[in-house]
Amino acid sequence: SIDRFISHSWSAPRLAKWWALCDMLHRHFAVVTALVIASAFSLSSLAYRFCSGAPIPYHAATDVLVPYVVLSGCLAMGPPSRGCSCFLDKLCVHQTDEDLKRRAIQCVDQAIIRSKRLTILWSNDDFERLWCIFEVATFVSTHGDKDALKGSVE
């Protein structure tokens, strides 16, 4: 079985799709990590004041920038993979060998049927594209589980 089938429109911007996936897959990890880092910065400032009796040094750039950079980095990279399998056509369907491409396209419905979840990287033209409609219709007709659908808006 496949953990996640990722449906997307090829016309949607790549960077928007990448960030949507990062947000969906790594948001919890990124927010928790950034909060831990921000808390560590705050505690170190308080410890400095307590131990030295001096006013808390305020470094606006580091106090705000470091947790934001950590958040962005964690969103982009996320935690180490724990064996989640995904089907993304750009990676799973051969893009240059026409025979392999044709054979893979003929089996996409089987990949959808074997997928536990359908993730839609939403763009405005999704339901104007027959292929996107096919992916959603195949998943819904074979699974019927609304909770297994997960979307991310562009």
SULBELSUL-V194693 format. One record per pair of residues at least 4 apart in sequence whose ideal C-beta (glycine too) atoms are under 8 Angstrom apart, sorted by the first residue. I is the first residue (numbers start at 1). J is the second residue. D is the distance in Angstrom with one decimal. If there is no record, write none. Layout:
((I | J | D) (I | J | D))
//
This chain:
((1 | 85 | 7.9) (1 | 114 | 5.2) (1 | 115 | 7.3) (1 | 116 | 6.1) (2 | 85 | 5.2) (2 | 86 | 7.1) (2 | 87 | 5.2) (2 | 111 | 6.1) (2 | 114 | 5.3) (2 | 115 | 4.4) (2 | 116 | 7.0) (3 | 84 | 4.9) (3 | 85 | 4.9) (3 | 86 | 6.5) (3 | 115 | 7.3) (3 | 116 | 5.5) (3 | 117 | 6.6) (4 | 84 | 6.7) (4 | 85 | 7.4) (4 | 86 | 4.7) (4 | 87 | 7.3) (4 | 115 | 6.5) (4 | 116 | 7.0) (4 | 117 | 4.8) (4 | 118 | 7.7) (4 | 119 | 5.3) (5 | 86 | 7.5) (5 | 87 | 4.7) (5 | 111 | 6.2) (5 | 112 | 5.4) (5 | 115 | 3.7) (5 | 117 | 7.1) (5 | 118 | 5.2) (5 | 119 | 7.0) (5 | 135 | 7.2) (5 | 139 | 6.9) (6 | 21 | 7.4) (6 | 86 | 5.8) (6 | 87 | 6.6) (6 | 88 | 4.6) (6 | 119 | 4.9) (6 | 121 | 6.5) (7 | 118 | 6.1) (7 | 119 | 6.8) (7 | 120 | 4.8) (7 | 121 | 7.0) (7 | 126 | 7.9) (7 | 132 | 6.0) (7 | 135 | 4.4) (7 | 136 | 6.6) (8 | 12 | 6.2) (8 | 17 | 5.6) (8 | 88 | 7.8) (8 | 120 | 7.4) (8 | 121 | 4.0) (8 | 123 | 7.3) (8 | 132 | 7.8) (9 | 121 | 7.8) (9 | 123 | 4.6) (9 | 125 | 5.5) (9 | 126 | 5.4) (9 | 129 | 5.6) (9 | 132 | 5.8) (11 | 123 | 7.0) (11 | 125 | 5.9) (11 | 129 | 7.8) (12 | 16 | 6.1) (12 | 17 | 5.7) (12 | 121 | 6.7) (12 | 123 | 3.6) (12 | 125 | 7.7) (12 | 154 | 5.6) (13 | 17 | 7.0) (13 | 154 | 7.5) (14 | 18 | 6.2) (15 | 19 | 6.3) (16 | 20 | 6.3) (16 | 123 | 7.7) (16 | 154 | 4.9) (17 | 21 | 6.5) (17 | 121 | 4.6) (17 | 154 | 7.3) (18 | 22 | 6.4) (19 | 23 | 6.1) (19 | 75 | 7.7) (20 | 24 | 6.3) (20 | 121 | 5.2) (20 | 122 | 8.0) (20 | 152 | 3.9) (20 | 153 | 7.5) (20 | 154 | 6.6) (21 | 25 | 5.9) (21 | 119 | 7.8) (21 | 121 | 6.8) (21 | 152 | 7.2) (22 | 26 | 5.5) (22 | 75 | 4.8) (22 | 76 | 5.6) (22 | 78 | 6.7) (23 | 27 | 5.3) (23 | 75 | 6.2) (23 | 152 | 6.8) (24 | 119 | 6.9) (24 | 150 | 6.9) (24 | 152 | 5.1) (25 | 78 | 5.8) (26 | 30 | 5.2) (26 | 74 | 6.2) (26 | 75 | 5.3) (26 | 76 | 7.8) (26 | 77 | 7.5) (26 | 78 | 3.4) (26 | 79 | 6.9) (27 | 31 | 6.1) (27 | 75 | 7.0) (28 | 32 | 6.3) (29 | 33 | 6.1) (29 | 74 | 5.8) (29 | 78 | 5.9) (29 | 79 | 4.8) (30 | 34 | 6.2) (30 | 70 | 7.9) (30 | 71 | 5.2) (30 | 72 | 7.9) (30 | 74 | 3.5) (30 | 75 | 4.4) (30 | 78 | 7.4) (31 | 35 | 6.2) (31 | 71 | 6.9) (32 | 36 | 6.4) (33 | 37 | 6.5) (33 | 70 | 5.9) (33 | 71 | 7.4) (33 | 74 | 4.8) (34 | 38 | 6.2) (34 | 67 | 4.7) (34 | 68 | 7.5) (34 | 70 | 4.9) (34 | 71 | 3.8) (34 | 74 | 6.7) (35 | 39 | 6.1) (35 | 67 | 7.7) (36 | 40 | 6.4) (37 | 41 | 6.6) (37 | 66 | 6.4) (37 | 67 | 5.1) (37 | 70 | 4.7) (38 | 42 | 6.5) (38 | 66 | 8.0) (38 | 67 | 4.1) (39 | 43 | 6.1) (40 | 44 | 6.2) (41 | 45 | 6.6) (41 | 62 | 7.3) (41 | 63 | 5.9) (41 | 66 | 6.6) (41 | 67 | 7.1) (42 | 46 | 6.4) (43 | 47 | 6.1) (44 | 48 | 6.3) (45 | 49 | 6.6) (45 | 56 | 4.8) (45 | 57 | 6.8) (45 | 63 | 8.0) (46 | 50 | 6.1) (46 | 56 | 7.1) (47 | 51 | 6.0) (48 | 52 | 5.9) (48 | 54 | 7.1) (48 | 56 | 6.9) (48 | 57 | 6.8) (49 | 53 | 7.3) (49 | 54 | 6.3) (49 | 55 | 6.7) (49 | 56 | 4.7) (58 | 63 | 7.1) (59 | 63 | 5.5) (60 | 64 | 6.0) (61 | 65 | 5.2) (62 | 66 | 5.2) (63 | 67 | 7.9) (64 | 68 | 6.3) (65 | 69 | 6.0) (66 | 70 | 6.3) (67 | 71 | 6.2) (68 | 72 | 6.4) (69 | 73 | 6.1) (70 | 74 | 6.1) (71 | 75 | 6.3) (72 | 76 | 6.3) (73 | 77 | 5.9) (74 | 78 | 6.6) (87 | 92 | 5.2) (87 | 111 | 4.8) (87 | 112 | 8.0) (87 | 115 | 6.4) (88 | 92 | 6.1) (89 | 93 | 4.8) (89 | 108 | 7.3) (90 | 95 | 7.1) (92 | 104 | 7.0) (92 | 111 | 7.4) (93 | 101 | 5.9) (93 | 104 | 4.3) (93 | 105 | 6.4) (93 | 108 | 7.6) (94 | 100 | 3.8) (94 | 101 | 5.0) (94 | 104 | 6.1) (95 | 101 | 6.8) (96 | 101 | 7.8) (97 | 101 | 6.2) (98 | 102 | 6.2) (99 | 103 | 6.5) (100 | 104 | 6.2) (101 | 105 | 6.3) (102 | 106 | 6.6) (103 | 107 | 6.9) (104 | 108 | 7.1) (107 | 111 | 6.5) (108 | 112 | 6.4) (108 | 135 | 7.6) (109 | 113 | 6.3) (109 | 134 | 8.0) (109 | 138 | 5.4) (110 | 114 | 6.2) (111 | 115 | 6.4) (112 | 118 | 7.2) (112 | 135 | 6.0) (112 | 138 | 4.6) (112 | 139 | 5.3) (112 | 142 | 7.2) (113 | 138 | 7.0) (113 | 142 | 5.0) (115 | 139 | 7.0) (116 | 148 | 6.5) (117 | 148 | 4.8) (117 | 149 | 7.5) (117 | 150 | 5.9) (118 | 135 | 7.1) (118 | 136 | 6.9) (118 | 139 | 4.2) (118 | 143 | 7.7) (118 | 148 | 6.4) (118 | 149 | 5.4) (118 | 150 | 7.1) (119 | 150 | 4.9) (119 | 151 | 7.3) (119 | 152 | 7.0) (120 | 126 | 7.0) (120 | 132 | 7.9) (120 | 136 | 6.9) (120 | 149 | 7.2) (120 | 150 | 7.3) (120 | 151 | 4.3) (120 | 152 | 7.0) (121 | 152 | 5.5) (121 | 154 | 7.0) (122 | 126 | 5.9) (122 | 151 | 5.2) (122 | 152 | 6.2) (122 | 153 | 4.7) (122 | 154 | 5.6) (123 | 154 | 4.5) (124 | 154 | 7.3) (125 | 129 | 6.0) (126 | 132 | 4.5) (126 | 133 | 8.0) (127 | 132 | 6.6) (127 | 133 | 6.0) (129 | 133 | 6.9) (130 | 134 | 6.2) (131 | 135 | 6.6) (132 | 136 | 6.6) (133 | 137 | 5.9) (134 | 138 | 6.0) (135 | 139 | 6.4) (136 | 140 | 6.1) (137 | 141 | 5.9) (138 | 142 | 6.2) (139 | 143 | 5.6) (139 | 148 | 7.7) (139 | 149 | 7.3) (140 | 144 | 6.7) (140 | 149 | 7.5) (143 | 148 | 5.5) (145 | 149 | 7.8))
//
